[in-house]
Amino acid sequence: MANIIGPAFNVTGINYNEVSVRDATEAFVSDIFAKILNSAQGDELFKEDKLIPESNAEKWIKEWINVEYANLLTQKSLKPLVNQIVKSFPPER
């Protein structure tokens, strides 16, 4: 199966009956952490006093980098969390 992790994946053309609980859980955890990272960057503690304001392209690239980082974080470091969530679902049939 293709890697569909992350909130930026294309939802058209996905057969949801073929998506495993693990893939959906990884996408869910990744999406949460990407939102946390994006939210943190918008916090006053992380903003710098800039002479030139951030452009929309810079903001978009930072958000995209956060999505990719969250994907890697989920796949590498958050396996225990993903496993715990997967265990809470009934067995796949």
C-alpha positions as CSV (number, residue, x, y, z in Angstrom):
1,M,0.0,0.0,0.0
2,A,1.2,3.5,-0.7
3,N,2.3,5.7,2.2
4,I,-0.7,7.9,2.9
5,I,0.5,9.3,6.2
6,G,-0.2,13.0,7.0
7,P,-2.8,15.6,6.6
8,A,-1.6,16.7,3.3
9,F,-2.3,13.4,1.5
10,N,-4.7,13.4,-1.4
11,V,-8.0,11.9,-0.3
12,T,-9.5,11.5,-3.7
13,G,-8.8,8.1,-5.2
14,I,-8.3,6.4,-1.8
15,N,-10.3,3.2,-1.3
16,Y,-11.1,3.6,2.4
17,N,-12.0,-0.1,2.7
18,E,-8.3,-0.8,2.0
19,V,-6.8,1.6,4.5
20,S,-5.7,-0.3,7.6
21,V,-6.4,0.8,11.2
22,R,-2.6,1.3,11.6
23,D,-2.3,3.6,8.5
24,A,-5.4,5.6,9.7
25,T,-4.0,5.9,13.2
26,E,-0.6,7.0,12.0
27,A,-2.3,9.7,9.8
28,F,-4.4,10.8,12.8
29,V,-1.4,11.0,15.2
30,S,0.7,12.8,12.5
31,D,-2.1,15.3,11.9
32,I,-2.3,16.1,15.6
33,F,1.4,16.7,15.9
34,A,1.5,18.8,12.8
35,K,-1.2,21.0,14.2
36,I,0.6,21.3,17.5
37,L,3.8,22.4,15.7
38,N,2.0,24.9,13.5
39,S,0.2,26.3,16.5
40,A,3.5,26.6,18.4
41,Q,5.1,28.6,15.6
42,G,2.2,31.0,15.7
43,D,2.7,31.6,19.5
44,E,4.2,35.0,20.6
45,L,7.1,33.2,22.3
46,F,8.3,31.9,18.9
47,K,7.8,35.0,16.8
48,E,10.7,37.2,16.1
49,D,10.6,40.9,15.7
50,K,11.0,41.0,12.0
51,L,11.6,44.1,9.9
52,I,10.0,42.4,6.9
53,P,6.8,40.4,7.6
54,E,6.6,36.7,6.8
55,S,5.1,36.0,3.3
56,N,2.3,33.6,2.7
57,A,4.8,31.3,0.8
58,E,7.1,31.2,3.9
59,K,4.2,30.4,6.1
60,W,3.0,27.6,3.8
61,I,6.6,26.1,3.6
62,K,6.9,26.1,7.4
63,E,3.6,24.4,7.7
64,W,4.6,21.8,5.1
65,I,7.9,21.2,6.9
66,N,5.9,20.7,10.1
67,V,3.7,18.1,8.4
68,E,6.7,16.2,7.1
69,Y,8.4,16.4,10.5
70,A,5.2,15.1,12.2
71,N,5.1,12.2,9.7
72,L,8.7,11.3,10.5
73,L,8.1,11.7,14.3
74,T,5.0,9.5,14.1
75,Q,6.8,6.7,12.1
76,K,10.1,6.8,14.2
77,S,9.4,8.0,17.8
78,L,5.7,7.7,18.4
79,K,5.2,4.0,17.6
80,P,4.2,3.3,21.2
81,L,1.4,5.8,21.0
82,V,0.3,4.5,17.6
83,N,0.4,0.9,19.0
84,Q,-1.7,1.9,22.0
85,I,-4.4,3.5,19.8
86,V,-4.4,0.6,17.4
87,K,-4.9,-1.8,20.3
88,S,-8.0,0.1,21.4
89,F,-9.8,-0.8,18.2
90,P,-11.5,-4.2,17.7
91,P,-9.5,-6.7,15.5
92,E,-9.7,-6.1,11.8
93,R,-11.9,-8.5,9.9
